[in-house]
Amino acid sequence: MWNTWNEIKNPILKYFSCLFTIAVRQHIVEQSNHYAARDLGTDLETTVEEMKAFIGIIIIMSFHSLPSMRLYWSNDQNFHVYRVASVMALKRFLKLIWCIHLNDNAKTPKRNFPEFDKLFKITPLLDVLTN
């Protein structure tokens, strides 16, 4: 990946890094760790650095499309993607996919209440991005 977000030379990635700040990544880390511990009873213990790597893998997967997510880590050289497999183990990636969260489920307003927000799950991320 990148040494720091500021060292990005590609203008598209530089723009993306301006939107996807450390504050955004920190929020995702906090909410994901919280969700894993409270709702799933497991320790995720992810970090901002690991979240940066996870997001990088998702970006690579978006333009290097394979029929199955597991194929990026395949032993078959026709599918194996070194840039993905060298950054994170498959089991860890799948655990992050399973636990990724942007908001606290316990604070979800009920559907029949006037303050119900259909975008509740992503509202905190939208708030950070709009600020």
Secondary structure as the mmCIF struct_conf table of DSSP 4:
data_model
#
loop_
_struct_conf.conf_type_id
_struct_conf.id
_struct_conf.beg_label_comp_id
_struct_conf.beg_label_asym_id
_struct_conf.beg_label_seq_id
_struct_conf.end_label_comp_id
_struct_conf.end_label_asym_id
_struct_conf.end_label_seq_id
BEND BEND1 ASN A 3 ASN A 3
HELX_RH_3T_P HELX_RH_3T_P1 TRP A 5 GLU A 7
BEND BEND2 ASN A 10 ASN A 10
HELX_RH_AL_P HELX_RH_AL_P1 PRO A 11 LEU A 19
BEND BEND3 PHE A 20 PHE A 20
HELX_RH_AL_P HELX_RH_AL_P2 ILE A 22 ASP A 39
BEND BEND4 LEU A 40 LEU A 40
HELX_RH_AL_P HELX_RH_AL_P3 VAL A 48 PHE A 63
BEND BEND5 HIS A 64 HIS A 64
BEND BEND6 PRO A 67 SER A 68
HELX_RH_3T_P HELX_RH_3T_P2 MET A 69 TRP A 73
BEND BEND7 ASN A 75 ASP A 76
TURN_TY1_P TURN_TY1_P1 GLN A 77 PHE A 79
HELX_RH_AL_P HELX_RH_AL_P4 TYR A 82 ALA A 85
TURN_TY1_P TURN_TY1_P2 SER A 86 VAL A 87
BEND BEND8 MET A 88 MET A 88
HELX_RH_AL_P HELX_RH_AL_P5 LEU A 90 CYS A 99
BEND BEND9 LEU A 102 ASN A 103
HELX_RH_3T_P HELX_RH_3T_P3 ASN A 105 LYS A 107
HELX_LH_PP_P HELX_LH_PP_P1 THR A 108 LYS A 110
TURN_TY1_P TURN_TY1_P3 ARG A 111 ASN A 112
BEND BEND10 PHE A 113 PHE A 113
TURN_TY1_P TURN_TY1_P4 PRO A 114 GLU A 115
TURN_TY1_P TURN_TY1_P5 LYS A 118 ILE A 122
HELX_RH_AL_P HELX_RH_AL_P6 THR A 123 THR A 130
#
